[in-house]
């Protein structure tokens, strides 16, 4: 009887253990489903059917630190945020401008690079002030925050708008003389200028400076924190800075977000920010 009773206890423990394992599956085996834009060079680049780029390479490294595989899927801009909310994607690696509107609908990580609105133009025709926009054609990615700025200010500064499918397409429109000026984030402008001597990055708007971040659903606090812990480790060991130099052609500033560890989780001052201290071991 004692032996039978012992077997019964062991069986009950086994059932409890199986139930516990079912309730807490091994997440390391689950791939992270990541949605990205297909034409967002140098952050996302399609080469020979394979995705690469600064953000793609960075998030492969982040997923590696999390010990999880990652699967990238290219999405149209209009569906990207919808597919995050409906659970098609676990995260959006970005780059996502960390604005109050974006933070209201998603949970943002701290940024991995600074970005501010910046104008670009052909060499010899730099934009030094708003007066230089008068009578000129401004290329800007349709549906972006830069496009919103252009719509609000076209009449005020006297320029016309040329919508383009991507930020890099806006710089190419300038080089093809289809537009005179482009407006996008400073990383894009610096990338374009470093790859073509006929293109120059001009005036920027420092008041628009913000984080370029990744995002998860509002309820996925644990995932956001895990991603950010991995990101911080890669900042500390120099991986983010090395990738930045490789893709943008310049050494990141010591106070750049490639190197800067932001207190707490998320973007300070925006919805979803958590001031708790990181306790990650790298």
C-alpha positions in Angstrom: 0.0 0.0 0.0 2.8 2.4 0.9 4.4 1.8 -2.6 1.1 2.4 -4.3 0.6 5.5 -2.3 4.1 6.8 -3.2 3.3 6.1 -6.9 0.1 8.1 -6.6 2.0 11.1 -5.1 4.6 10.9 -7.8 1.8 10.8 -10.5 0.1 13.8 -8.9 3.4 15.7 -8.9 4.0 14.7 -12.6 0.5 16.0 -13.5 1.2 19.3 -11.7 4.5 19.7 -13.4 2.9 19.0 -16.8 0.2 21.5 -16.1 2.8 24.1 -15.0 4.9 23.6 -18.2 1.7 23.9 -20.3 0.9 27.2 -18.6 4.5 28.5 -19.1 5.7 27.3 -22.5 9.4 27.5 -23.4 9.3 30.8 -25.2 12.9 30.3 -26.6 11.3 28.0 -29.2 8.8 30.6 -30.4 10.0 32.9 -33.2 9.4 36.6 -32.8 7.2 37.8 -35.6 8.5 41.2 -36.8 6.8 43.5 -39.3 8.9 45.9 -41.3 8.6 48.2 -44.3 10.1 46.8 -47.5 11.6 50.1 -48.7 13.2 51.9 -45.7 16.9 51.9 -46.5 19.3 52.0 -44.7 17.1 50.6 -41.9 15.5 47.9 -44.0 17.0 46.8 -47.3 15.9 44.0 -49.6 18.9 42.3 -51.4 18.4 39.2 -53.6 15.3 38.1 -51.7 17.0 38.6 -48.3 16.3 41.4 -45.8 19.2 43.3 -44.3 19.8 46.9 -43.1 20.6 48.6 -39.8 17.4 47.7 -38.0 17.2 44.2 -39.4 20.8 43.4 -38.4 20.2 45.0 -35.0 17.1 42.9 -34.3 18.7 39.7 -35.4 21.3 40.4 -32.7 18.6 41.4 -30.2 16.7 38.1 -30.9 20.0 36.2 -30.5 20.5 37.7 -27.0 16.9 36.7 -26.1 17.6 33.2 -27.4 14.7 33.4 -29.8 14.5 33.1 -33.5 13.1 36.0 -35.4 11.0 36.1 -38.6 10.7 39.3 -40.6 7.7 40.0 -42.8 7.5 42.9 -45.2 4.2 44.9 -44.8 2.6 47.8 -46.6 2.8 51.0 -44.5 -1.0 51.1 -44.2 -1.2 47.7 -42.6 1.9 47.7 -40.4 0.4 49.1 -37.2 -2.9 47.2 -37.7 -1.0 43.9 -38.0 0.7 44.6 -34.7 -2.5 45.3 -32.9 -4.3 42.2 -34.3 -1.5 39.9 -33.2 -0.1 39.1 -36.7 3.2 40.6 -35.5 4.8 40.5 -32.0 6.8 43.6 -32.6 7.7 46.3 -35.0 11.5 46.8 -35.1 11.0 50.2 -36.7 12.4 52.7 -37.1 9.3 54.3 -35.4 9.4 58.0 -34.5 8.7 58.2 -30.8 5.9 60.7 -30.8 3.0 61.2 -28.3 0.5 59.9 -31.0 2.6 56.7 -31.6 3.1 56.2 -27.8 -0.7 56.4 -27.2 -1.3 53.3 -29.3 1.8 51.2 -28.8 4.5 50.4 -26.2 7.8 51.9 -27.3 11.3 50.8 -26.4 14.1 53.3 -25.8 15.6 54.5 -29.0 18.6 53.1 -30.9 19.3 56.2 -32.9 18.3 59.9 -32.7 16.3 61.4 -35.5 15.1 64.9 -36.3 13.5 66.5 -39.3 16.1 67.4 -41.9 16.1 68.8 -45.4 18.3 67.6 -48.2 19.0 69.0 -51.7 21.4 68.9 -54.6 25.0 70.0 -53.9 25.3 73.7 -54.4 21.6 74.3 -53.6 21.6 73.8 -49.8 18.6 74.6 -47.6 19.8 76.9 -44.9 16.5 78.4 -43.8 12.8 78.3 -44.5 13.1 81.1 -47.1 15.0 78.6 -49.3 11.8 76.5 -49.6 9.8 79.2 -51.4 8.9 78.2 -54.9 10.5 74.8 -54.7 9.2 71.3 -55.0 9.5 69.3 -51.7 9.6 65.5 -51.9 8.4 63.6 -48.9 7.2 60.1 -48.0 3.4 60.1 -48.2 1.6 59.4 -45.0 4.7 60.0 -42.8 5.1 62.5 -40.0 7.3 64.5 -42.5 4.4 64.5 -44.9 2.1 65.8 -42.2 4.6 68.7 -41.6 4.7 69.5 -45.3 0.9 69.6 -45.6 0.7 72.0 -42.6 3.4 74.3 -43.9 3.2 74.3 -47.7 1.2 77.5 -47.9 3.2 79.2 -45.1 6.6 78.7 -46.8 5.4 78.6 -50.4 6.5 75.2 -51.6 4.7 72.4 -53.5 4.6 68.8 -52.4 5.8 65.7 -54.3 4.6 62.5 -52.5 6.9 59.5 -52.7 6.6 55.9 -51.5 9.6 56.1 -49.2 12.1 58.5 -47.7 14.9 57.2 -49.9 12.7 57.7 -52.9 12.4 61.3 -51.9 16.1 61.8 -52.0 16.3 60.1 -55.4 13.6 62.4 -56.7 15.9 65.3 -55.9 18.9 63.7 -57.6 16.7 63.1 -60.7 15.6 66.7 -60.7 11.9 65.7 -60.2 12.0 67.7 -56.9 14.3 70.4 -55.5 14.3 69.4 -51.8 13.5 66.4 -49.7 12.4 66.2 -46.1 12.9 63.1 -43.9 14.7 62.0 -40.7 18.3 63.0 -40.3 19.7 59.4 -40.5 18.2 59.1 -44.0 19.6 62.4 -45.1 23.1 61.6 -43.7 23.0 58.2 -45.4 22.0 59.7 -48.8 24.7 62.4 -48.5 27.4 59.9 -47.6 26.6 57.8 -50.7 26.3 60.5 -53.3 28.5 63.6 -53.5 25.8 65.3 -55.5 23.5 65.4 -52.5 23.8 67.4 -49.3 22.0 67.3 -46.0 20.9 70.8 -45.0 18.9 72.6 -42.3 17.4 70.4 -39.5 14.7 71.1 -37.0 16.2 70.4 -33.5 12.8 70.8 -31.8 11.7 67.6 -33.6 14.5 65.5 -32.2 13.2 62.1 -31.0 14.0 58.5 -30.5 13.8 56.0 -33.4 12.3 53.1 -31.5 10.8 49.6 -31.8 7.2 48.9 -30.6 5.0 46.1 -29.2 1.4 46.0 -28.2 0.4 48.0 -25.1 -0.3 44.8 -23.1 3.1 43.2 -23.9 5.1 45.0 -21.2 7.3 41.9 -20.5 8.3 41.6 -24.2 9.1 45.3 -24.4 11.3 45.0 -21.3 13.1 41.9 -22.7 13.7 43.6 -26.0 15.1 46.7 -24.3 17.3 44.7 -21.9 18.9 43.0 -25.0 19.2 46.4 -26.7 21.0 47.9 -23.7 23.5 45.0 -23.7 24.2 45.5 -27.3 24.8 49.2 -26.7 27.2 48.4 -23.9 29.3 45.9 -25.9 29.5 48.3 -28.9 27.3 46.3 -31.3 24.8 49.1 -32.0 27.6 51.6 -32.6 29.4 49.3 -35.0 26.2 48.6 -37.0 25.5 52.3 -37.1 28.9 53.2 -38.5 28.6 50.4 -41.0 25.3 51.5 -42.3 25.4 55.3 -41.9 29.1 55.8 -42.7 30.0 57.8 -39.6 31.1 57.1 -36.0 28.2 57.7 -33.6 28.5 60.5 -31.1 29.1 59.4 -27.5 25.7 60.9 -26.7 24.1 59.2 -29.6 21.4 56.7 -28.8 23.6 54.0 -30.2 25.7 54.4 -27.1 23.4 56.2 -24.6 21.6 54.1 -21.9 18.2 55.7 -21.2 17.0 55.4 -17.6 13.9 53.2 -17.1 12.0 51.4 -19.9 10.6 53.2 -22.9 10.9 56.8 -23.9 10.9 59.4 -21.0 8.0 61.8 -21.2 5.8 59.6 -23.3 2.9 57.2 -22.5 4.1 53.7 -21.5 7.4 54.9 -19.9 8.4 53.0 -16.8 11.1 54.5 -14.6 12.0 51.3 -12.9 15.7 50.3 -12.9 17.1 47.8 -15.3 18.6 44.8 -13.6 19.8 43.0 -16.7 23.2 41.1 -16.7 25.0 41.3 -20.0 
